[in-house]
Structure formats: structure tokens, C-alpha cells
């Protein structure tokens, strides 16, 4: 049987051509289909939203793009600075919306903390926490959501979550993404702009977004790009290195948390290749050889991709009309 | 101590009550992988652990959260049977 070639090179794009294609489609969709006159983007200081800001500036001209900076009390210290760095590099105007008070009023922090205390009674004010999904690479155990908390003195505790506590924590922290989207639409309404979404292909395909939060947008210009392609285009368009070199983070929990430990369990460059292999029907061996992971691990990753797709179906479903009921 | 038959019936009832796919008339064989069939997901595993711990007054260690203990009705029945037997033996 002929050997199937797969490597990081497989995902390499013609950057210039891709940027021009995306820009042209963005103009068509926003100006003609949506009849809006510009773009609003929530900037997080991450590579995805920074790339989208650059793409929109390229497509519409920077004067037709607004970047919304929406930090809250638990955002990483560099989030705001990096968001501004991205906006400055793209030449777009920004507006600052601190969402801490809105979140407080919605009970985001209080509801989440009560849920954490149900599995970790010592968790108190001043502690920081995050949810972790142990790596799939280690062994054959199920990945179980765990809360990791740190006291003000630096003492770390871990507790396995109950299903109820997990759902309560996620439901509470989802206020963060939903409040941000609410403000993006506020500015879009005010300016007659469209809201541009920032999920990449891994996030979109695998359901790593909040329904009616960061999952909501009028256009999603990079949802077809693998994460490594996002990095490639970001470099091509001049997204500053300080942003491109920052590890992907959720910036949802007070304790620093990578996307890998929360959701994907495998580094994104390897996951890109696995997702590509699944999409193209390539064999396990091709992905194993391209990633350097064992065939056994690749099989688990393939299964996990399919499982997450099943869960993502609900997140991706538009409101369903019962016209034939 | 519950019999294997009783454990199996209670586990089946728990799955029917809590997971829509299984409640929707999907006939589950004893050996079917609950994850592969799509009856439960990673949150569902947490729910299953909670049910077993509460119903049978057991504590499941992280090292025991393995497919061979929890991924089918047959595995769950055997695992719970062994755990309750050793808990009673120790008592």
C-alpha cells in the first residue's frame, strides 16, 4: 500500500493568496450580504483575535474596524496590554470596557465560587482556581475534570469535580464570554458594523466556545483555518511576536490555564495534524508518524475528536423552527 | 450486599433516567461501550461516578476511573460487585 504522507508542511498555506481570498469574502459578506459598514472585534490579546483584527484592517481599512478590549478582575495581567499591542499593530481604534461590575451583578463569581466550595470546602476569598482536564497522553484512564485551586499563601489543592459542580462552574464562567458578546453587539449596533468572530478551526470543529458567547458572530473568517495556519497568517500580516509567542490560554479562570489543560489535552500543532487526518480519512499510522505520538495515543485522540464533535452539535445548532410540527 | 442482577438493573435504570440517548429506546448490550455508543460523555462519566459512590456508599479512586471498570454495563456491574464485596469484607 502506498504510504500516506502527512507532516506540518501539509498544512502550509500560500499566505498572501489566502489573505486576499479572505479579505475579498469579508468585504462581500459584510458590505453586500449583511449591509454593514465595518467590523467589531473583541480583542483578547491572543493570536486568533489579533489575526482577525489584522485581516479586517486589511479588508475594510483600519478606520472601519473597532477593537473592543474587555478585561475583568481575573484576566491575566498582560491581556489588556497585548490586546492594545494587537490593535496598534493593525492600526485600529479601540474602546475599553471593563466587565467586572457586569459580571459581579450577574453573580458570575459568586455562583462559581459556591460550586467550587461544594467539592473543596476550604476554597475561600482570595483563592484562585481553574478547571483542568488531565492529558490524554499519559494513560488509558478517563480524562476527568478537576478543579485546581491555590490559596493566597500559594498552597495548591486539587479535587475531582462532580457533574453538578462542573456544570455550575461552566455555567457561571460562561457569563464572561456572553457579557463580552453583548458589548460587541452594542458597539456594532451603534456603528452599523458587523461582529466578526474569532474561533479557529480547532475551536469551531471541537466546540471550544460558548454558545451565544464567543460562539456568536455575524462572520467567522478563520473558522476554516487550522491553528498552525492561524500562526502562519499572523506572522505574514505582522501580528507582533509577543502575541504569537504567547501560549494559547483560555483567560477564563483566575489561575493561569492553557487551552491544552482545559480542553484539548494534546498540543495544538499535533492536534491540527490529527484533525486533518480525520477530515481527510488518513490512517492512524500517518498521524502517528507526523506527530511522533504512538498509534495507541492517536487512536484515543481520533476517538476524542469524534466525541467532541458530537458534543459540539448542540453548540453549533441554530435555533430550530418546528415548521412541520 | 446487592446481587449482580440487582446492580445491573439499577445501573440500567440510572442510564435510562439520566442520559437521553439511552432513554430513547437504544437497546444496550451488557458489553457495549457507553462512550463509543454515545450514551455518556466526559461529564456523564462524572455523573456515573457520583451515582455509584452515592448509591453503593463507595469511594472511587482516580486510579480506578478506567474503561475496564466503567465503560459498559457488564464492567460497571463487576466493578461495583467487587468493590461492595471488599467493603463488606473489610467491615
Interface residues (C-beta under 8 A of the other chain):
Chain A: X133 X140 X141 X142 X143 X144 X145 X160 X161 X162 X163 X164 X166 X167 X303 X307 X310 X311
Chain B: X35 X36 X38 X41 X42 X43 X44 X45 X46 X47 X49 X50 X62 X63 X65 X66 X67 X70
